[in-house]
Amino acid sequence: MPEFLWKWRREIIFTLLMLLSLGMLVSEREPGLITQTLRQGVSFIVVPFQKISMQLVKSSQRFFLQTVSAKKMRAQNAELKRKVEKLSLRNTLLLEQVRENEILREELGYKKRTLYTFLPAEIIARDPASWLSRAVLDRGSSDDVRPGRGVITPYGVVGRILEVNMYSATVMLLLDTESSVAGVVERSHIHGTVKGTGQKLLHMMYVSSEDDVKKGDTVVTSALSTLFPPGIPIGDVIQVAPSENDLMLDIQIKPRVDFKSLDRFLILMKED
């Protein structure tokens, strides 16, 4: 029916206007009879339109309710999906913590040559003013954490524990200007001290200008280190240049660890 009305809408409107005009002319002569006739005619014409309008309104209401219901279902499905993802992530993290010690030992080759265990820790606070220098971890003296413990990730050296409270500890990151670690060039076995610069790079000091150090060399922790076992990656040499007095080398190192995105650590715990 709606398609028929829409198709012949112009003709219907023209006919209605003609009937209305004719009715107005006739009503001047026979007002009572014509008025009644007009009412009946108008009712005959308008009532179908009213029925169609009501059907359209009801259809619109049903469509609106269905749309709202669909949106609610999508929102509920999205919420359930987020909960499932959170549970999956939590389960993954738990499994990672269980396997973390063995994985790290395999990656860094510690299986037979160290007497260390690894205590997982996470960042709970970080000061924007010292983003590359300090971080607060969720482990403390209640976990047998002590100042001076080394802190690493599977990628390399992070720093050392500086202060300890009952349930938290502050780690001084390797980039801090007061931080240092004994390092060795893996290829040539040249030893030196790796210090933080307060920026994104590290500086290897006390290396003679005659020593064999090249761009691209890997620097790892030295057996001379009192904080870390030997062989943990520190970074890669990106620049080698003579110092001002030409007696030493100015060596710039890009750390293996991405200090900006750090969130999880391993604290080195020496076995008694």
Order of alpha helices (4+ residues) and beta strands (2+ residues): alpha-alpha-alpha-beta-beta-beta-beta-beta-beta-beta-beta-beta-beta-beta-beta
